[in-house]
Amino acid sequence: RPALELSLRVASALHGPRASAIIIASITMATDEVMASVAPAGGGGGALEAAAVPFSTLYCSNIDWKIKKQVLRRSLHALFSRHGKILEIVTLRRDGLRGQAWVIFEDVAAATAALNAENGFSFFGRPLKVSYAREKTDRVAKMDGTFVPKDRREKRRKRDAESAVTAGASPAKQSRTDGGAQVAVEDPSALAGGAGEEG
């Protein structure tokens, strides 16, 4: 109830009193629809996917792109906080990542309750699609003690090497800088020698 009041205050402050009335109506209708779909036991109407591995991070999609980042975070927090403690909400605005968000809960039970209750919820006029994240987030892995840092530099080197091969560059031909000037070297073993060696 406090989260609902917070979202109504935010909507009223940002968009006026008419927006809060629209939110109340959509929340009431969506809650009735979700309760009706979750209620039948074993009828196949549940929102929980059998093949998904449960993580404490939920992936939300089908979100309207036009929603501002701060409004989206506050609205998602108001919607999901009633199911358990939220550690973080990640929303990105880059191409390919718009209309998506990740909600990181403290435990899996809260994430499961939120998934079952909020999947299909009418969120700013669109049915919200909620599922478990594909992999454990870094923040949760650090809390569990299972965090393994991802070496982004190694990935970048592999990607650059692959792009050089696909671009037609010869892997045997490399360049070396001697005193500010670039020198083409045919044999990579020649690079092993120092810049000051002669002979």
WOKA-V462942 format. One record per pair of residues at least 6 apart in sequence whose ideal C-beta (glycine too) atoms are under 8 Angstrom apart, sorted by the first residue. I is the first residue (numbers start at 0). J is the second residue. Records with the same first field share a line. If there is no record, write none. Layout:
I->J, J
This chain:
2->76, 77, 78, 80, 81
3->26, 77
5->73, 77
6->22, 73, 74, 77, 78
7->19, 22, 23
8->19
9->70, 73, 74, 77
10->18, 19, 22
11->18, 19
13->70
25->121, 124
26->121
28->121
29->119, 120, 121, 122
30->120
32->119, 121
33->46, 116, 117, 118, 119, 120
36->44, 45, 46, 119
37->44, 45, 46, 115, 116
38->44
39->45
45->115
46->114, 115, 118, 119, 129
47->111, 114, 115
48->130, 131
51->130, 131
52->131
53->107, 110, 111, 131
54->107, 110, 131, 132, 134, 135, 136, 139
55->103, 104, 105, 106, 107, 109, 110, 139
56->101, 102, 103, 104, 110, 131, 132, 135, 136, 139
57->79, 101, 102, 104, 110, 113, 114, 129, 130, 131, 132
58->99, 100, 101, 129, 130, 131, 132, 133
59->75, 99, 100, 101, 102, 127, 128, 129
60->98, 99, 127, 128, 130
61->98, 125, 126, 127, 128
62->71, 98, 99, 100, 122, 123, 125, 127
63->98, 122, 123, 124, 125
64->97, 98
66->74, 123
68->90, 92
71->90, 100
72->88, 90
74->122, 123
75->88, 90, 100, 102
76->85, 88
78->117, 120, 122
79->85, 102, 104, 113, 117
82->104, 109, 110, 112, 113, 116, 117
83->104, 105, 106, 108, 109, 110, 112, 113
84->104, 105, 106, 109
85->102, 103, 104, 105
86->103, 104, 105, 138, 139
87->103, 138
88->100, 101, 102, 103
89->100, 101, 103
90->99, 100
91->97, 99
101->132, 136
102->110, 113
103->136, 138, 139
104->110, 113
110->131
113->129
114->129, 130, 131
117->127, 129
118->127, 128, 129, 130
119->126, 127, 128
120->126, 127, 129
121->127
135->143, 145
137->146
140->146, 147
163->170
164->170
171->185, 186, 187
172->183, 184, 185
173->184, 187, 190
174->181, 182, 183, 184
175->181, 182, 184, 190, 194
176->182
177->194
178->194
184->190
